[in-house]
């Protein structure tokens, strides 16, 4: 029984490398060359996806967020986004809110870390003060939407453990389905299932399971475009909450890579200067 | 029916009696096989019609914020306050487990209450209590102080005296599998509490909430279907045996009951009908009516045999005489029950339709199966003495002799009883629908007594513009509105958004109590809110209190022990307050309690039409039958007044009545009108043959007196059994209908004859 199971995983893992010729070549881990466990395969995919995203330096973009409820109401938020890659640590990112008007100029700065808890500060222009957000999790609703901060950000590989499940068709492509379990036991999710195409390792869908392991939310990605001949970015991210029937759509525009940004643009003092 | 045709039918029926029994058995078995598909619902929402405007308003509110069902758990240490490591630990454990409950969407408790405080330029947001075991005594005192001063907690999550704490779990069960989901999560909650009780013997745990009520709802349905039905069955059979004094007669009643109920409930099953406590009485009502109808045929067969007729002749005569009156009685009963379709509350449609179908089955079976059975089974009677004077002969004489005093003796008490109607107060309260035999009711009572109210009014307060909820004017208005509610005696707790803003403003000013007030600048308030929202952990966000456009907030007002009337008055006063002080916010109260507080009125209104249609139809039937407009109308008196007298008596005895009241009149009308039909048919027969009014009364008493007494006894016994139901709607319906049947009997025997003798002086 156990034997057959192992073999089937092996077969799948082997199949993965048939479909991932690039992966097999690029990841020079001896553990992966022949027979690897689903955990190792999952981790390898996550590392590879992360690696393909490495080295972009920094980028800026605009984001529109549209919230919908069961009653059919809609509400819109607008913000600008900047992110800076940090060697050896998590990215630093900055959201500057433009809409609604009352939060215009409010800015959220996040220093994410590989395993330690992230740091977050919010600049309140009406108070002209920077406030530190010391919540122990970042899984609460982001601006009343169905996204949490955690759901929107590019996760660090170290924040999850992985298990490769299977390959299956996703639209025109073939996707690997990977299960990831948050390392942080305080996370609001018990696990996530991630669909990534085997060709470019773009994420197309994520299923979020809440702490009682029921399927709470589904995130789908659309409108991928490639920048600098390398980096893929989705134009639209749609999160549906299956429990409440609410949904949120994020639309990303004006992606710009390689702007003149440095660590000083992502400091607490810089927060006061954003407009 | 053409008499010759009827005779041919009877002759054929008796000849092929075995075939008839076999055929009927086959039909019944095929129908009854459907019974396995009957299901019991636990969703109290089925009480409300789809186009119920109060329900629509509540749905809109839930769609704007978050739809949910709730379970409320009270944690009550046997001694002292809840601020001990043991009790807080128990609450923390329960909170954690509640998150694991299936379909749970949110958990609010004393321990996970989001406490916010300032620490320099940091805003610290987190659960009030964490890792209880490690708390020091001074930590406990700090928690007690914070909780005792938190307006968001006291009166809901914490009793005023600190001795009971609450834990509210919101659930969003999937619509498609609602019933199964409710069962599943109730089992989970039970297991959770069993474990908590075992682990903390020093603490009592209580549980209520609509999700728990739904189980009680299903339980009550099951109890009525499974426990009351056999009681009624044996009672009715016993009564039938006593009256008929014939084992075969009683046995044939049993068979009739099995066939009629089996066929009616079988059809319900084939149609995949879902039963609820409101209509769990279908088999009981069908049983009572079955016996009441078929007893006429059996009685008359036995009477004819006592007179010396041979069995087959006796059966034939009984059918000849009874075919038309039994048909009419069935017709009027069917009309009465079908008119329940006018009700705003769908379970009453099911009740009406299946009882009507059952009555139609009874008619068919009593015209085929019953005579065949009587013909097959051995039937022996003692011959009667030819000059025997029955009780009802003497009674007829008495009524004729004392007609004047009787008129007064009946009219005066009737008027007195009718006056009692003014004492009736319409009141519906979902928890109180359940008798104290249900744990749900006992726990609800404890929680109402010791922690918080269970009735609530929900308001969606719209600022009129996107992002407008942080407008200082809006905040002041909702704050004043909440303060107004807090000053109302009925109100125990108000949850309002302005409290959160006050708390945040204080946090932003180094927790200086002087800043516990509303921020004066909109942009500042919005930014505070943004900061707070970004700090809130998963599962305790504000999305169930604030709409996505930040244009409206939801305010919840909790009341304790409030009647429908008080509930409506409070809503009216609130509306007036809004008009006078914040006209831009004007809105209506909504919520489950509000819908329920209107349900009886709404049903009475919808049933008024149904009642009118039924009465018109039945009166038309009577006019046609009696071939007289005058008698048709006169016959309405003994049928209208009894329902009024029952309500009056109810007014004196109990006062409050709920949704059952809306259907009593029409249910009773279809049944009691049968007595009048039987009585007046005989009366008119005598009159048309030349007798005086007094002669006709004597004749009517001697021919149908006993049969009417029998049906009244059977029917009122059947309906009275509902008094043993633990569900108020069934209980009230049963008692009211039973009273009406008995009053109708009295009216037909004591009021109608004197009236006839007083007004019917013309020659026919």
Interface residues (C-beta under 8 A of the other chain):
Chain A: X67 X68 X69 X70 X71 X72 X73 X74 X75 X97 X100 X101 X102 X103 X106 X108 X120 X122 X124 X125 X126 X127 X129 X130 X131 X132 X133 X134 X135 X136 X137 X139 X140 X141 X142 X143 X144 X145 X148 X149 X188 X211 X212 X214 X243 X244 X245 X246
Chain B: X60 X62 X63 X64 X66 X67 X99 X100 X101 X102 X103 X104 X105 X119 X121 X122 X123 X124 X125 X126 X172 X466 X467 X470 X508 X521 X522 X523 X524 X525 X526 X527 X528 X530 X531 X533 X534 X535 X536 X537 X538 X539 X540 X541 X542 X543 X546 X547 X548 X549 X550
